[in-house]
Amino acid sequence: KTILAALALSLVAAPALAATVVNNDSEVRTLIVTEGSSKSELAVGAGESVDFCPSGCFVTMPNGDREALTGSETIEIKGGQARIR
């Protein structure tokens, strides 16, 4: 029982991995996110930070570039350009 309780606690305490997008622009920017066979638009408001893509995805940036994400990246948008860190 002690081992199972410790295992359950470690799973709950483990940080959830997700990619983050930070929009440093003064207008809304939209990313296209493809997870498996599901495609959706992610609108990120000015100055907003949004977590998404917890288990890997493809993302199309505002300028049309497409990148594969594992779920641990941070995307910064500034001047309409996106950079992955």
C-alpha positions as CSV (number, residue, x, y, z in Angstrom):
1,K,0.0,0.0,0.0
2,T,2.8,2.4,0.8
3,I,4.5,1.9,-2.6
4,L,1.2,2.5,-4.4
5,A,0.5,5.6,-2.4
6,A,3.9,7.0,-3.1
7,L,3.5,6.2,-6.8
8,A,0.1,7.9,-6.9
9,L,1.5,10.9,-5.1
10,S,4.4,11.2,-7.5
11,L,2.1,11.2,-10.5
12,V,-0.1,13.9,-9.0
13,A,3.0,16.0,-8.0
14,A,4.7,15.7,-11.3
15,P,4.5,18.8,-13.4
16,A,2.3,18.6,-16.5
17,L,4.3,19.2,-19.6
18,A,2.7,21.5,-22.2
19,A,4.0,23.9,-24.8
20,T,3.4,27.6,-24.0
21,V,2.8,30.4,-26.4
22,V,3.5,34.0,-25.2
23,N,2.1,36.8,-27.4
24,N,4.2,40.0,-26.9
25,D,2.4,41.8,-29.7
26,S,-0.4,44.4,-29.3
27,E,-2.9,42.3,-31.3
28,V,-4.4,38.8,-31.3
29,R,-2.3,36.2,-33.1
30,T,-3.7,32.8,-34.2
31,L,-1.8,29.5,-34.3
32,I,-3.2,26.4,-36.1
33,V,-2.7,23.4,-33.8
34,T,-2.8,19.8,-35.1
35,E,-3.0,17.0,-32.6
36,G,-3.5,13.6,-34.2
37,S,-6.2,14.1,-36.7
38,S,-7.7,17.1,-34.9
39,K,-6.9,20.6,-36.2
40,S,-8.0,23.7,-34.3
41,E,-7.2,27.5,-34.1
42,L,-5.7,28.9,-31.0
43,A,-6.2,32.6,-30.7
44,V,-3.7,34.3,-28.3
45,G,-4.6,37.7,-27.1
46,A,-2.2,40.6,-26.8
47,G,0.1,40.1,-23.8
48,E,-1.5,36.7,-23.2
49,S,0.3,33.4,-22.3
50,V,-1.5,30.1,-23.1
51,D,-0.5,26.5,-22.4
52,F,-1.4,23.9,-25.1
53,C,-0.2,20.8,-26.7
54,P,0.4,18.6,-23.6
55,S,1.5,15.5,-25.6
56,G,3.0,16.7,-28.8
57,C,1.5,18.4,-31.8
58,F,2.2,20.3,-35.0
59,V,1.7,24.0,-34.9
60,T,1.4,26.5,-37.8
61,M,2.8,29.9,-36.8
62,P,1.3,33.2,-37.8
63,N,3.8,33.6,-40.7
64,G,2.9,30.1,-42.1
65,D,5.9,28.2,-40.7
66,R,5.0,24.7,-39.4
67,E,6.9,23.1,-36.5
68,A,6.6,19.8,-34.6
69,L,6.4,20.3,-30.8
70,T,7.0,17.7,-28.1
71,G,5.1,19.7,-25.4
72,S,7.9,21.3,-23.5
73,E,8.6,24.3,-25.8
74,T,7.9,28.0,-25.4
75,I,6.8,30.0,-28.4
76,E,7.3,33.8,-28.2
77,I,5.5,36.0,-30.7
78,K,6.8,39.4,-31.3
79,G,6.4,41.7,-34.3
80,G,4.3,39.0,-35.9
81,Q,7.2,36.5,-35.9
82,A,7.3,33.4,-33.7
83,R,10.4,32.0,-32.1
84,I,10.7,28.6,-30.3
85,R,12.7,28.5,-27.2
